[in-house]
Amino acid sequence: MNAPRPLATPTAEALNKSAVSRYLQLAGMFRRRIEQGEWALDQRIPTITELAADCGVAAVTVRRALDILEEDGLIERFRAKGTFVRRRPERDTWCAVNTDFSGLLIARYSSRIEVLEDVPSPPPAFLSEGDWPGVSAPRYRRIRRRHWRQGAAFLVADSMSRRAPMLPCRKALWRP
């Protein structure tokens, strides 16, 4: 006897439009549900059968998606009890760095910022070439910083600003 075909749902239609494997798409979708609190910590999530019907896919596809979340430690399965959310995923925004002045020295999430240099600077060369709209300021500040996360440096950035105040350069790691 053949298993019943999953029903066509909006989720199933969206899954069909991508070249990415369905179980990977579902794992990402389920991860977002945990991240956004739709599936709360210690909450029992819908069964594989319910998720398969809701998403319009086969139960084995949902099972493979849940395997990924279980490997990541986000969910825990118990025979005859169900599947429960155990923790939220860590934010994986390694390079979410604001480039405006207000975000220049604000660390994001678990990152740290080390100010390497804060010095007066002449206008950047591209401003004197005439390719830039507006008028250049007579003086600028150049701030070089290194961003760290989980003990690893992931970005060194130079920022130029005509409004930046002089900051003490102590080679210290800053946290918000």
Backbone as CSV, one residue per row, in Angstrom:
resi,resn,N_x,N_y,N_z,CA_x,CA_y,CA_z,C_x,C_y,C_z
1,MET,0.833,-1.174,0.000,0.000,0.000,0.000,0.882,1.242,0.000
2,ASN,0.556,2.190,-0.834,1.325,3.415,-0.940,0.955,4.396,0.168
3,ALA,1.958,5.127,0.654,1.713,6.167,1.663,0.977,7.318,0.997
4,PRO,0.104,8.003,1.736,-0.610,9.129,1.133,0.349,10.247,0.764
5,ARG,0.071,10.873,-0.373,0.896,12.006,-0.808,0.625,13.213,0.068
6,PRO,1.670,13.953,0.429,1.452,15.178,1.195,0.603,16.161,0.397
7,LEU,-0.218,16.899,1.107,-1.068,17.894,0.462,-0.251,19.101,0.036
8,ALA,-0.696,19.760,-1.034,-0.033,20.981,-1.477,-0.418,22.114,-0.529
9,THR,0.569,22.689,0.116,0.348,23.814,1.029,1.217,24.977,0.552
10,PRO,0.972,26.192,1.043,1.851,27.312,0.659,3.317,27.039,1.006
11,THR,3.550,26.376,2.141,4.918,26.049,2.516,5.525,25.075,1.522
12,ALA,4.756,24.045,1.131,5.254,23.065,0.169,5.563,23.733,-1.165
13,GLU,4.717,24.644,-1.590,4.957,25.348,-2.850,6.230,26.175,-2.778
14,ALA,6.458,26.841,-1.648,7.681,27.631,-1.473,8.910,26.723,-1.451
15,LEU,8.797,25.570,-0.803,9.913,24.625,-0.751,10.270,24.108,-2.135
16,ASN,9.275,23.953,-2.992,9.508,23.435,-4.338,10.211,24.437,-5.244
17,LYS,10.171,25.721,-4.912,10.750,26.749,-5.776,12.259,26.877,-5.610
18,SER,12.814,26.251,-4.591,14.237,26.383,-4.308,14.993,25.144,-4.747
19,ALA,16.262,25.344,-5.103,17.129,24.214,-5.455,17.733,23.570,-4.207
20,VAL,17.569,24.206,-3.053,18.095,23.672,-1.791,17.206,22.521,-1.341
21,SER,17.821,21.491,-0.802,17.058,20.330,-0.323,15.973,20.756,0.645
22,ARG,14.825,20.110,0.543,13.679,20.464,1.389,13.993,20.327,2.869
23,TYR,14.686,19.261,3.257,14.947,19.071,4.683,15.835,20.188,5.232
24,LEU,16.755,20.733,4.402,17.588,21.860,4.850,16.750,23.133,4.983
25,GLN,15.832,23.324,4.043,14.934,24.479,4.132,14.062,24.388,5.386
26,LEU,13.549,23.186,5.643,12.717,22.994,6.838,13.526,23.208,8.108
27,ALA,14.757,22.712,8.134,15.606,22.907,9.318,15.784,24.398,9.578
28,GLY,15.998,25.167,8.524,16.128,26.624,8.683,14.834,27.260,9.165
29,MET,13.717,26.801,8.631,12.414,27.330,9.039,12.126,26.991,10.509
30,PHE,12.409,25.756,10.906,12.174,25.355,12.292,13.116,26.103,13.240
31,ARG,14.358,26.309,12.801,15.326,27.070,13.598,14.810,28.490,13.846
32,ARG,14.246,29.112,12.805,13.679,30.464,12.954,12.502,30.465,13.927
33,ARG,11.699,29.416,13.896,10.572,29.333,14.842,11.081,29.320,16.280
34,ILE,12.172,28.626,16.521,12.771,28.613,17.865,13.384,29.974,18.171
35,GLU,14.135,30.500,17.233,14.823,31.787,17.414,13.836,32.908,17.717
36,GLN,12.705,32.926,17.030,11.725,33.994,17.185,10.724,33.736,18.311
37,GLY,10.863,32.600,18.989,10.007,32.313,20.130,8.667,31.690,19.793
38,GLU,8.438,31.397,18.514,7.186,30.714,18.137,7.137,29.340,18.798
39,TRP,8.298,28.696,18.890,8.452,27.475,19.665,9.287,27.858,20.875
40,ALA,8.679,27.954,22.028,9.344,28.440,23.246,10.219,27.350,23.874
41,LEU,11.149,27.796,24.708,12.003,26.865,25.443,11.154,25.937,26.301
42,ASP,11.543,24.687,26.342,10.870,23.623,27.094,9.464,23.311,26.589
43,GLN,9.085,23.905,25.473,7.773,23.632,24.880,7.861,22.395,23.997
44,ARG,6.803,21.610,24.009,6.691,20.465,23.107,6.280,20.995,21.745
45,ILE,7.012,20.605,20.710,6.683,21.065,19.364,5.721,20.068,18.717
46,PRO,5.099,20.433,17.603,4.187,19.498,16.932,4.910,18.202,16.548
47,THR,4.135,17.158,16.395,4.683,15.847,16.022,5.184,15.885,14.580
48,ILE,5.966,14.885,14.232,6.464,14.776,12.861,5.302,14.697,11.879
49,THR,4.276,13.951,12.229,3.101,13.815,11.359,2.421,15.169,11.173
50,GLU,2.255,15.912,12.256,1.617,17.228,12.170,2.467,18.196,11.347
51,LEU,3.775,18.186,11.562,4.653,19.074,10.796,4.662,18.705,9.321
52,ALA,4.666,17.405,9.034,4.645,16.955,7.640,3.371,17.421,6.942
53,ALA,2.232,17.299,7.621,0.960,17.745,7.036,0.946,19.263,6.875
54,ASP,1.448,19.974,7.884,1.471,21.439,7.847,2.363,21.957,6.721
55,CYS,3.483,21.270,6.494,4.452,21.732,5.496,4.258,21.089,4.124
56,GLY,3.387,20.087,4.064,3.122,19.439,2.783,4.294,18.615,2.276
57,VAL,5.008,17.974,3.194,6.146,17.139,2.818,6.002,15.777,3.481
58,ALA,6.863,14.862,3.115,6.848,13.527,3.707,7.425,13.572,5.129
59,ALA,7.002,12.649,5.952,7.466,12.586,7.338,8.979,12.400,7.416
60,VAL,9.558,11.640,6.483,11.002,11.424,6.501,11.760,12.741,6.275
61,THR,11.186,13.652,5.503,11.811,14.953,5.265,11.833,15.772,6.552
62,VAL,10.727,15.766,7.271,10.660,16.472,8.560,11.632,15.839,9.543
63,ARG,11.681,14.512,9.566,12.575,13.805,10.489,14.033,14.209,10.242
64,ARG,14.429,14.305,8.973,15.811,14.711,8.645,16.074,16.146,9.090
65,ALA,15.087,17.026,8.943,15.242,18.418,9.388,15.406,18.479,10.901
66,LEU,14.592,17.690,11.605,14.685,17.660,13.067,15.993,17.031,13.535
67,ASP,16.532,16.099,12.757,17.836,15.518,13.082,18.911,16.607,13.168
68,ILE,18.848,17.560,12.249,19.820,18.656,12.240,19.684,19.494,13.509
69,LEU,18.440,19.829,13.868,18.223,20.632,15.081,18.658,19.866,16.326
70,GLU,18.456,18.553,16.321,18.874,17.748,17.464,20.403,17.701,17.565
71,GLU,21.081,17.565,16.425,22.545,17.577,16.411,23.093,18.901,16.935
72,ASP,22.379,19.987,16.655,22.796,21.314,17.123,22.407,21.569,18.574
73,GLY,21.709,20.615,19.187,21.326,20.749,20.587,20.147,21.678,20.834
74,LEU,19.393,22.001,19.783,18.258,22.912,19.932,17.009,22.194,20.431
75,ILE,16.888,20.922,20.069,15.718,20.139,20.484,16.192,18.833,21.105
76,GLU,15.282,18.204,21.844,15.547,16.890,22.415,14.296,16.052,22.233
77,ARG,14.470,14.807,21.785,13.348,13.916,21.511,13.243,12.852,22.605
78,PHE,12.000,12.549,22.950,11.726,11.507,23.926,10.655,10.585,23.355
79,ARG,10.938,9.308,23.379,9.982,8.325,22.875,8.694,8.410,23.700
80,ALA,7.579,8.492,23.029,6.231,8.526,23.606,5.920,9.814,24.366
81,LYS,6.866,10.751,24.430,6.598,12.037,25.099,6.561,13.185,24.098
82,GLY,7.431,13.110,23.098,7.471,14.172,22.111,8.847,14.802,21.980
83,THR,8.881,15.901,21.243,10.112,16.641,20.985,9.991,18.004,21.648
84,PHE,11.035,18.396,22.367,11.005,19.633,23.154,12.156,20.554,22.762
85,VAL,11.886,21.863,22.812,12.913,22.871,22.548,13.791,22.963,23.790
86,ARG,15.112,22.847,23.614,16.038,22.886,24.745,16.847,24.171,24.828
87,ARG,17.109,24.800,23.708,17.826,26.083,23.744,17.598,26.823,22.431
88,ARG,17.843,28.114,22.469,17.739,28.933,21.264,19.066,28.879,20.510
89,PRO,19.024,29.026,19.198,20.282,29.035,18.444,21.083,30.295,18.755
90,GLU,22.401,30.172,18.726,23.250,31.352,18.895,23.139,32.183,17.641
91,ARG,23.226,33.468,17.829,23.197,34.347,16.658,24.494,34.164,15.900
92,ASP,24.379,34.013,14.622,25.560,33.786,13.809,25.804,34.966,12.885
93,THR,25.864,36.132,13.473,26.090,37.345,12.692,27.516,37.811,12.915
94,TRP,28.424,37.143,12.280,29.831,37.433,12.483,30.214,38.807,11.992
95,CYS,29.542,39.326,11.044,29.993,40.591,10.477,28.888,41.641,10.462
96,ALA,28.027,41.643,11.455,27.006,42.676,11.555,27.645,43.898,12.200
97,VAL,28.207,44.766,11.378,28.933,45.926,11.864,28.300,47.172,11.267
98,ASN,27.769,48.036,12.124,27.224,49.292,11.629,28.366,50.180,11.175
99,THR,28.175,50.871,10.076,29.243,51.718,9.548,28.964,53.197,9.752
100,ASP,27.834,53.540,10.363,27.586,54.939,10.671,28.295,55.292,11.977
101,PHE,28.440,56.591,12.259,29.203,57.003,13.430,28.588,56.506,14.724
102,SER,27.265,56.497,14.814,26.631,56.055,16.059,26.935,54.591,16.356
103,GLY,27.202,53.790,15.337,27.499,52.386,15.551,28.975,52.063,15.513
104,LEU,29.808,53.090,15.424,31.237,52.886,15.253,31.873,52.080,16.370
105,LEU,31.504,52.354,17.606,32.152,51.688,18.734,31.184,50.888,19.582
106,ILE,30.103,50.404,18.969,29.132,49.612,19.711,29.297,48.155,19.303
107,ALA,29.655,47.317,20.255,29.820,45.898,19.968,28.454,45.245,19.841
108,ARG,28.336,44.298,18.956,27.090,43.584,18.741,27.169,42.195,19.357
109,TYR,26.080,41.766,20.009,25.931,40.426,20.559,27.126,40.083,21.440
110,SER,27.846,39.040,21.111,28.952,38.618,21.953,30.296,39.098,21.407
111,SER,30.290,40.126,20.584,31.545,40.611,20.018,32.172,41.675,20.921
112,ARG,33.451,41.908,20.702,34.187,42.958,21.395,34.895,43.796,20.353
113,ILE,35.176,45.045,20.684,35.872,45.925,19.758,37.132,46.438,20.434
114,GLU,38.227,46.332,19.726,39.508,46.850,20.192,39.854,48.046,19.313
115,VAL,40.036,49.215,19.919,40.442,50.396,19.166,41.950,50.326,18.997
116,LEU,42.393,50.243,17.763,43.816,50.140,17.479,44.461,51.502,17.311
117,GLU,43.674,52.447,16.758,44.229,53.771,16.488,43.098,54.771,16.346
118,ASP,43.300,55.957,16.872,42.348,57.058,16.735,43.188,58.306,16.545
119,VAL,43.320,58.763,15.300,44.244,59.858,14.992,43.606,60.880,14.065
120,PRO,44.064,62.156,14.166,43.636,63.144,13.173,44.149,62.713,11.798
121,SER,43.421,63.059,10.780,43.799,62.624,9.445,43.406,63.683,8.427
122,PRO,44.190,63.813,7.356,43.758,64.699,6.269,42.564,64.061,5.565
123,PRO,41.859,64.817,4.735,40.735,64.222,4.002,41.207,63.027,3.175
124,PRO,40.377,62.021,3.049,40.757,60.867,2.225,41.058,61.301,0.791
125,ALA,41.951,60.580,0.130,42.401,60.943,-1.214,41.253,61.022,-2.212
126,PHE,40.276,60.123,-2.106,39.197,60.134,-3.095,38.377,61.417,-3.023
127,LEU,38.376,62.115,-1.862,37.640,63.371,-1.765,38.320,64.479,-2.556
128,SER,39.648,64.465,-2.596,40.363,65.519,-3.308,40.365,65.298,-4.815
129,GLU,39.979,64.139,-5.270,39.956,63.858,-6.707,38.734,64.445,-7.397
130,GLY,37.764,64.952,-6.629,36.595,65.568,-7.229,35.497,64.612,-7.633
131,ASP,35.619,63.348,-7.309,34.604,62.366,-7.668,33.522,62.238,-6.607
132,TRP,33.563,63.026,-5.575,32.662,62.906,-4.451,31.747,64.125,-4.418
133,PRO,30.433,63.946,-4.272,29.536,65.106,-4.206,29.730,65.847,-2.882
134,GLY,29.562,67.139,-2.898,29.681,67.921,-1.673,31.079,68.462,-1.472
135,VAL,31.284,69.032,-0.304,32.552,69.671,0.025,33.212,68.885,1.147
136,SER,34.497,68.637,1.016,35.179,67.883,2.064,35.459,68.794,3.259
137,ALA,35.511,68.199,4.425,35.815,68.929,5.655,37.322,69.179,5.727
138,PRO,37.738,70.185,6.484,39.175,70.459,6.562,39.947,69.391,7.347
139,ARG,39.287,68.743,8.302,39.962,67.730,9.114,39.055,66.525,9.320
140,TYR,39.660,65.386,9.501,38.933,64.140,9.752,39.610,63.386,10.888
141,ARG,38.933,62.370,11.370,39.505,61.430,12.326,39.488,60.065,11.657
142,ARG,40.573,59.351,11.810,40.617,57.979,11.319,40.674,57.067,12.538
143,ILE,39.717,56.160,12.607,39.668,55.210,13.712,39.815,53.812,13.125
144,ARG,40.861,53.128,13.553,41.074,51.739,13.144,40.654,50.862,14.317
145,ARG,39.854,49.858,14.035,39.346,48.996,15.092,39.381,47.546,14.635
146,ARG,39.450,46.640,15.627,39.427,45.212,15.354,38.255,44.620,16.128
147,HIS,37.436,43.833,15.443,36.267,43.206,16.057,36.598,41.751,16.367
148,TRP,36.200,41.320,17.567,36.453,39.965,18.051,35.144,39.299,18.412
149,ARG,35.085,37.999,18.231,33.951,37.221,18.699,34.430,35.815,19.014
150,GLN,34.065,35.338,20.164,34.435,34.002,20.619,35.941,33.783,20.520
151,GLY,36.701,34.815,20.884,38.155,34.713,20.921,38.844,34.820,19.579
152,ALA,38.117,35.103,18.503,38.716,35.195,17.170,38.428,36.557,16.564
153,ALA,39.469,37.171,16.001,39.283,38.438,15.287,38.599,38.134,13.960
154,PHE,37.565,38.944,13.621,36.882,38.679,12.357,36.793,39.897,11.456
155,LEU,37.247,41.073,11.932,37.173,42.254,11.088,38.140,43.297,11.601
156,VAL,38.888,43.903,10.695,39.668,45.100,10.989,39.111,46.163,10.060
157,ALA,38.727,47.300,10.636,38.077,48.330,9.831,38.689,49.690,10.112
158,ASP,38.812,50.488,9.060,39.191,51.890,9.173,37.949,52.712,8.902
159,SER,37.689,53.668,9.777,36.546,54.556,9.586,37.037,55.987,9.586
160,MET,36.509,56.771,8.678,36.839,58.188,8.597,35.599,58.973,8.988
161,SER,35.792,59.963,9.834,34.669,60.789,10.230,35.148,62.202,10.467
162,ARG,34.346,63.171,10.071,34.708,64.558,10.369,34.139,64.991,11.705
163,ARG,33.259,64.162,12.299,32.629,64.516,13.562,33.131,63.697,14.734
164,ALA,33.989,62.732,14.507,34.388,61.823,15.583,35.221,62.541,16.635
165,PRO,34.878,62.406,17.893,35.706,62.976,18.944,36.986,62.173,19.097
166,MET,38.014,62.803,19.631,39.263,62.099,19.897,39.018,61.107,21.025
167,LEU,39.319,59.860,20.796,39.123,58.825,21.798,40.483,58.361,22.314
168,PRO,40.583,58.064,23.603,41.861,57.555,24.088,42.142,56.187,23.471
169,CYS,43.289,56.026,22.902,43.654,54.752,22.278,44.487,53.979,23.291
170,ARG,43.846,53.060,23.990,44.520,52.319,25.055,44.733,50.861,24.706
171,LYS,44.485,50.473,23.502,44.626,49.075,23.098,43.809,48.161,24.004
172,ALA,42.712,48.664,24.529,41.868,47.876,25.413,40.670,47.364,24.644
173,LEU,40.114,46.274,25.097,38.915,45.738,24.472,37.710,46.411,25.074
174,TRP,36.814,46.894,24.239,35.620,47.605,24.681,34.425,46.687,24.615
175,ARG,33.541,46.842,25.561,32.239,46.167,25.546,31.175,47.226,25.772
176,PRO,29.978,47.042,25.193,28.929,48.038,25.434,28.444,48.004,26.861
